[in-house]
């Protein structure tokens, strides 16, 4: 069955995410912790007391949409720049325009929206800083990366950072029902929604991705046919039309996932291939380097502590030299990490310990482990009974270091690799009750 003509016709229309872009906060789906009644952004808009802020969250959760809604609701002039393509001159041109217009207007400062603000270099951010300080513009930045890594401290100190979350199942369901009943095109079609697990799974909490999938599914059925949404249909149609589904670089997070999983799976060839795909596609090399730092501790950890050192050196080198040379340390590090022995024991240990600590926040520190800087503390028994490890053979003495009601609990389990086998042997000599 040939669906090509139907797909071609749908591509002449604005994409469904554009057709369904909300215009007011009431229509905005998700992020209730920010835009719900009484939440911080809702209160900013209600009181018309907008301050500069940065929206940090994954793609497709409504960062750009939210900025546009705020500017429209407050009747502010709206300027937008993409950090990928804008230079210092573009920043200064927008600021000069805003400054000139403010001379002839008593209205509030315009909104300057900067997408992917983490990609602005220091010179670009410095050019922006004065205008934000003076109130010439109200800045709304959007980023998928932790802004504390790349946004300069003076600018970050003048902006609140709001964290946006992937959309929940109920949010995705709302978007689905709204699209098929409100969209001018889809509301003329018949839908049979049988299952949504695959649809929501492929969307990954990304509204834009969800709507693109719905748009694609509808285009693969003839107009007179009922559009069936179930798990097998969604999976099959996406596999048939992957290039259509990947509108606007939607595979960005799929490829970084393949890259990380290839390294975790100890395949240096696949790791270099996915690395090349990202670099050829213009991916930010620092984004890749950060992921390598995370992987070095999460997936290699104590099996090879040098992995973290190399990953951190790679990040610094990439930051210093940039592309195209940055491809070489990235390749070197990816190959090294993929070829290294693996262990997630430190990752498992801290997660287990944090979960236990959450349940035992009121567990007292044993008196003999407490410091005794004052005479009163000494009289109360602080530090009494503590044994200084270096005073004993092997620099070790049998002493309980956990709270009394947690004695004997084990959080760290050495993994099956040479380095941690040595650690287990040493620990078993000191703590035979816990390590054998």
N, C-alpha and C positions, 0 to 999 in steps of 0.2 A: 504494500500500500504506500503510495507516494504522498507525503505530507509537505513536500518542499514548497509548493505554491502557498499553502496556508501559512507556513513559517515566514515566507517572503513578504506576504501581505502584512503580517503582524509586525514585521521589522520596520515597515514604513510609518507605523504609528509611534508616538512617544512610548517608551517602555512603561510597563505597568507601575513600577515604583514611582515614576514621575507623575503618572496619572492619579496615583493614590496618595501623593504627598500631602500630609495634613496642613491645614492653614491656621489652626488655632490650637491652644494648649488643651482644650477640651477634646479635640480629635487626636491628639498625640497619644500613641500607645507605648506603654512601658515607662520605666524610670520614675515611678511614683514617689520614690524617696527624694526626688529632686523637684518634680513638677506637680505632685499631688497637693491637695488642699493643705495649706500650712507649711509646705516644704520650702526650702530656701529659694529656689528659682521662682517658684510660684509667688512667693512673697515679694521678691525683687520686682517682678513684673506688675503685681497688683499695686505696689506702692510707688511704681515708676522711680525706683532707686537703683538703677542698674549699675553694677560695678564690673570691672574687667575680670574675666575668669577663663579657665582652660577646661575643656571637656576631654576627659581621658577615658577611652573605652574601645572595645573591639569594633571592627567595621560593621556597618549596617544597623547600628542601634539608634540612629537618629541625631547625630551630632550636628550635621549641616542643617537638617530640617529644624531642629530646636533653635538654632541661631537665627534662622530666617523668621520663624514664628515670633521670637522675642522682638526682633526689629520691626516687624509688621505691626504687632500688637501695640508697641510703644510709639509707632509712627516715626521711627528713626531712619535716617538715610542709611543704606546698607552697602558697604564696600566689601569685596571679597578678593582674596589673593590665595594662590596655591604655592606653598613653600617649595614645591617641586620645580616650578617654572619661573617664579618671581625672583628678581634680583634686588639689590639695594636700591637701584634707581626706581623700580616699581613701587617699593615701599615708600620712598620719599615723595614720589608723584602723588600717591594716594593721600599721604599726610598733608602735602601742600594744598591739595584740592579741598580736603576737609577743613584745613585752617582758613582758606579763602572763603569758603561758604559760611563758616561760623562768624565771620566779620559782618555778614549781611543778615544774620539770623540770630535770634535769641533762643532758638530751640536747643534741646539737649544735644550733646555730641553724637556724631554718627557712630554706627557700629562697624568695626573693621573685623571681618571674619577671616582667619588664616587657617586653611586646611593643612594638616600634616605639619604643624608648627615645629615639631621636633627636628624637621629637616632644615630649618633656618640656621645658617651659620652665625657666628658671633657678630660679624659686621652687620648682618641683616637685623639681628635682634637689637643691637646697639642703636641702629637707625630708628627703630620702633620705640625704644624705651622712653625718649623724651616726650613723644606725643602722648604716650599712656600716662606719664607722670603729670603732664600739664592738663590732661583731660581733653585734648584735641580730638581723640577718638576713644571709644570704649572698646577694648579688645575682647573678642571671643576667639580663643584658639581651640583647635581640635587636634587630637593626637591619638594614635593607637599605641604609643610608647610611653613609658613612665617619663613625665616631663622633667623630673628632677635630674635625669641623665643628661638632657640636651638643652634645656631652657636655662639661660643664664640667671644667676641668683637674683640680681637686681630686678629683672623682669618678673621672675617667678614670685618674688616677695610682694609684688603689686597686683597679683592675680590670685584669686581663690582657685583651687583645683577641685573639680567635681568628677567623681568616678561614675561612669555609666556601665551598666551591667548587660550581659547578653539577655535577650528577651526570654521570658518564661513561656511555658507551654500555653498558658491561658492567653498571653499576649499574642502568640503566633496564631492561635485559634481565632482570636478577634480579628486579626489582619486577614486571615483566610475568608472568614464569613463576610467581612466588610468588602473585600475585593470582588467576590462573586455576586454580591447584591447591590453594590454601589457604583462599581466601575461602568462607564458608559458602554464598553464593549462586552465585558464578561457577563453583565446582568441580562444580556440577550441570549445567553447560552444556558443549556441545562447541565447541571452538575449532580453527580452521584458520589457523595463523600462516604466511603466505606471504612477507610483506615487513614490515619494521619501520622503514624509513627515514622515511616520512611520520609515523608514530606518534611516533618519537623526536624528529623535527624540530619538530613542533607542541608537544611537551612542553617544549622548550627547556631541558632539564636540570633540570626542576621535577618532583619526585616527585608532588606533589599534582595538578598539571596532567595528568601522565601517567595517574594512576589515575582522574581524572575523565573523561578521554577513553575509557579502557577501559570504565568504567561506562556512558558514553553509547553507545558502540558496541554493547555487549551489549544495551542496552535497545532498540536499533533493529532487532533480530532477534527473531522469535518464539521462545518457549522451546524449541520442537521443532526449530528451525533451527540449523545450525552457524554460529557467529559467525566470519565471515571477516575476517582482518586482513591487508590489503595496502594499497599506497599509494593506489590509486584509491578504494577503499572508505572509508578513513579521511578522505580529502579531501572526498569527496562527503557523507558523513554529518555531518561537522563543519559544512560550509556549510549543510546543511539545518536543523541544530539549534544554531545559534550561541548563542542565548540560554540554552539548557540548558548548553552547554559552558562558558559564561562564569560559572559559579558563583562566588560570593564575590569578584567583581571581578577575575577572571583577566585581563581585557583591559587592566589597568593598564599593563603594559609594552608591549603592542601599541599603545596610544594614544600613549604618549610616543615610541615609535618612529615612528609616523605623523607626529607633530608635528615631530620633528627632521628627518625626510626631506622634509617639505613645505618647511621653511625652507631646507634644503640645495638643494632643487629650485627655489628662488626663487618660491614661490607664497604670497604673504602672505594670501590668502583662506583657503586650506586651513590655514595655520598658525594663524590666529585661530580657525577652527572647532574644530580639535583642542584648542587652548588652552581654549576655552569648555567643551568636553566634559570636560576634566580638572577645571576649576574647579567646574563644576556637580556633578561627582562627589565633591567634597570633597578633591581632591588637595592635598598640602602645597605651597603656592606656592614655598617655598624649594627643594623638589625640582626644580621647573620652572626656577627661576632658576639653579640650579647647572648644569642641562643647557644652558642658554643660554650660560653662561660657557665651557663646554667646546666648544660648537659655534662660538662666535665665534673661537676660536683654531684649531680643527681644520678648519673648512670655509670660513672667510672669511680669517682670518690676514692675510697681508701685502697682500692685495688692498684691504683697508680696515682699518688698525690701530685706527681709532676704534671698531670693532665691539667689541673687547675692553673698551675703556673704558666703553662704554655698558652692556655686559652686566654688568660688575662694579658699576657704579653701580646698575643694576637690582636686583642681588642685595642690595646694602646697603639700598636703599630698601624693598624687600619685607620685609627683616628688621626694619626700623624701624617700618613703618606697619601691616603685616599686612593681612588681608582685612577688608572687601571692597575697600578702596581699592587694594590691591596688584594687582588685575586690570588697572589702567590702565597702570602702568609695564611690566607683563608684556606687555600688548598692544602698547605702543609699541615695546618692544625686539624682540618677535617680528616685527613688521612691518618694522622697520628692518633686521634681520638677513636676513629673506627678500628684501628689495628690494636688498640690497647685492651688489656683485660677489663672486665666490667664488674661493677658492684654498686648496688643501691642501698647498701647497709646503713650508711649515714642518713640517707633520705628517709628510710623506714624508721630509724631510731628516733630522729627528731619529731617525726609525725606522731609516733607512738607516745613519746614523752610529752609532747604538747597536749595530746588528748588526755593523758593521765593528769598532767598539771592543771588542766582546766577543771577537773573534778576534785582536785586537792589543793586549791588555792589557799585554804586556811590551815594547811598542815604546818605546824611550827618547825622552825629550824632547831635541831638539837642544841642544847645549851653549849656543849663542848665544841660545836662548830661556829659559835658566834664570836665576834670580835669583842674585846674588853678594853676599850680605850679609857674608861674611867674607873675610879675606885669603887663606886656604887655597883657597876656592872660586875667587877670582880667579886664583890661581896654576894651578889645574886647568883654567882656560879657560872657566869659567862666564861667560856673558854676552858673551864675546869674539866680536866680529863682528856683534853686534846693531845694527840700524839703527833709530834713533828716527824714526818716521814723520813727526812734525811738523817735523823738520829738513829735509824735502825738499819740492820743489814739489808742490802739490796734496795735501800731507799723506799722501803714499804713496811707498813704495819697493819695488822688486822683491825680496822675501825669501820664502824657503820657510818656511811655518809648520806644516806637517804633519811627522810623523816621516819619516825619510829613505826608508824603504821604502814610503811611501804617497804620495810626491810626485805631484801631478797628479790625485789622486782628487777627484771632484766629488760632493758630497752635496746641495747646494741647486741646484735647477733652477727659475729664475723661471717662474711660470705666465703664462698669456696674459691679462693684464689691464693696465690703464693704469699703475698704480703699479709693478708688477713689470717692465713693459717699460722703465720709466725705470731701475729697478735693474739690469736686464740690460745696458742701454746703458752705464751707468757701470762695471759690472764688466767688460764686454768691453774697455773702454779700459785697464783695469789688468791684466786677466788674459785676453788674447786667445787664449791656448792652451786655455782652459777654457770661455770664454763668447764666442759669435759672434753 
